């Protein structure tokens, strides 16, 4: 069993126990013109053979063209030797970025008859906290008089290697921008060009990344400055919205109504509010700590990673089912946990409020609210202290409505007066939880197949049997109930022997995502739309039902846009890398590649947003 699997199983048990770039250049980005033929000179080069990446064509950082030019229009040509077939820029200059002896290096292979300018190199490290220019150590090049810049310049022929100093990184994962410019001896100069890479200093892994452009949606532009304050605000807003999710709403509703019904003193109600808040904040911080531990061990994880474990999904279905039985009045189990009724008058009521906050966090795990993706993506790229602060803000945001109600008793006057209707309302809230349990079983079926669903259904039957037995007095009833619960909890462990093959379904022109498919489409200068989703992501499913209409799919098909579906229901390292390359750590993610530009769409979609963002003409 892998390290990651052990952590996921531990997290599942703990939770329930306590409750890719297209070529496109702007021909006017900088001056480039005829350059006289120069004598070639081979400079000494480092002979170390790097394992790196071939340079790929991407949009310029300073200017992203709205339309992709042809090969001829990509260069400024004047009095050029027409008998020469000039190479595309990615063939004339090939870069390999790699780590050697702990140093980040860029190795250049330059085609015969071409050269690179030393003073046109720029290296920038892009993090959520900002952008920093990297110091570079160059080899000695050849000095020539350049008629483009009308001065003597140092250039490189054939090959050269550059060492970058990146000791001031705030995090071990960042985006590296490599800008360069070169010319051909036969009289052609290329515009400045930028290559983008995702660098993981811990693992030493370096991969190509698409060029960033303006991000759709105000939430992303605000965080582009890397502001911790913005991340905290977005996390708080995301936590607020989580209260409206179908799994969390019943818990919050019962807790709020019980607080309004109780005749406690104002001080006691406020303590209940803070107890609930402490439970929510503690739980989110605990999740963040576990994610940071996994990340430091080299695991690529994101928000909702625990739901990629069939074990956790099955146990969460158990929890929703038991909560539903409790709310429906069919079992007494769970009342203490949910802190309903007159328990607010008892000493243990504060504990009930705390664990209600824990419970709200656990049942919120399948959900991703607006603002959350940006904030959490920022958090996991920062230091541990910053990451924990952002997750704490998320928990505080989710607890804020209940905390506010405990301080403003007048708000309770807007709620209906306590009475028999509350019991009926409480029972009615059981049915969304039953539906949530059914949905989780559907997710489990997609993860591990029908055998896993059958085991979970047997487990649910054992739980119902145990709760029925607990309503009867007697040692035998309690013993049988205990055995039933133990057996029910043991059944999900058998799922480790079942296959967890992805059962991604693609319809029509949709294709399963792979790095090779993305690279091939971009190399063919095709537009690409990526839908990164998961069966356990409620926001993803809602978007697909509301916004992914026939009209939208017809537009993509008519434009010749390649539609890729990245299903993250089960763990997939390639999809995790895709998410991280766009500053996200969970689904949903919607990306549109067109003519060298990369656009991130909002996490909540409408048909109109999709049609406008993906229209190519």
MOBEL-V989874 format. One record per run of one state. SS is the DSSP state (h for helix, s for strand, l for the rest). FROM is the first residue (numbers start at 1). LEN is the number of residues. If there is no record, write none. Layout:
ss = <SS:SS>
from = <FROM:FROM>
len = <LEN:LEN>
This chain:
ss = <l:h:l:h:l:s:l:h:s:l:s:l:s:h:l:s:l:s:l:s:l:s:l:s:l:s:l:s:l:s:l:s:l:s:l:s:l:h:l:h:l:h:l:h:l:h:l:h:l:h:l:h:l:h:l:h:l:h:l:h:l:h:l:h:l:h:l:s:l:h:l:s:l:h:l:h:l:s:l:h:l:s:l:s:l:h:l>
from = <1:3:18:72:75:76:78:89:93:101:103:111:114:118:121:122:128:130:134:135:138:142:147:151:158:159:166:173:181:182:185:188:190:193:201:205:209:218:224:228:243:246:262:266:297:305:309:310:328:335:339:341:346:349:364:372:380:384:408:409:415:421:449:450:470:475:498:511:513:515:524:528:534:538:547:550:560:562:568:573:582:589:595:597:601:607:614>
len = <2:15:54:3:1:2:11:4:8:2:8:3:4:3:1:6:2:4:1:3:4:5:4:7:1:7:7:8:1:3:3:2:3:8:4:4:9:6:4:15:3:16:4:31:8:4:1:18:7:4:2:5:3:15:8:8:4:24:1:6:6:28:1:20:5:23:13:2:2:9:4:6:4:9:3:10:2:6:5:9:7:6:2:4:6:7:4>
